Amino acid sequence: MPAGPRPSDVPRLRTALKVYRVSAAITGTFLLLLVVMMVLRYGFKVDIELGGPFGFLALTPVGQITAINLSIVILTVHGWLYVLYLACDFVMWRLARYSFGRFLFIALGGIIPFLSYYFEFQVPRYIAGRIQATTEADAAPAAKEVSA
């Protein structure tokens, strides 16, 4: 397995990590909204309606929505945000060169509630450790050349 990111990839990896943190927070928030929506839809047989006859925001029986079905909006937005989350995970996997198993584990953050919030803080620490190991390994041969 590769030791870590290439020194030339470190700036791009730091940028990808910033985008990942934002996407993890937003995807996690929409995942929680999706869980609430699923409980309402399948547990109570109501959808969230925006701007309908029952008020600005109302819980309406599934077949009676006449305005914007906010439940479908939440579902769609979370789906596309999860695609962005996976793309960020892929870019970090490619640049940081960690295992495919870790890539899959991080990908679970967009489908298991609250896991993306944990990964939002855990993954940057892991990546920072890999970057530090790479920069130390890169600096060690240069120090030997100077002392010789």
Secondary structure, DSSP 8 states (H G I E B T S, - for coil): ---S--GGGHHHHHHHHHHHHHHHHHHHHHHHHHHHHHIIIIIH-EEEEEEETTEEEEEEEGGG--SEEHHHHHHHHHHHHHHHHHHHHHHHHHHH---HHHHHHHHGGGTSTTHHHHHHHHHHHHHHHHHHHHHHHHHHHHHHHHH-
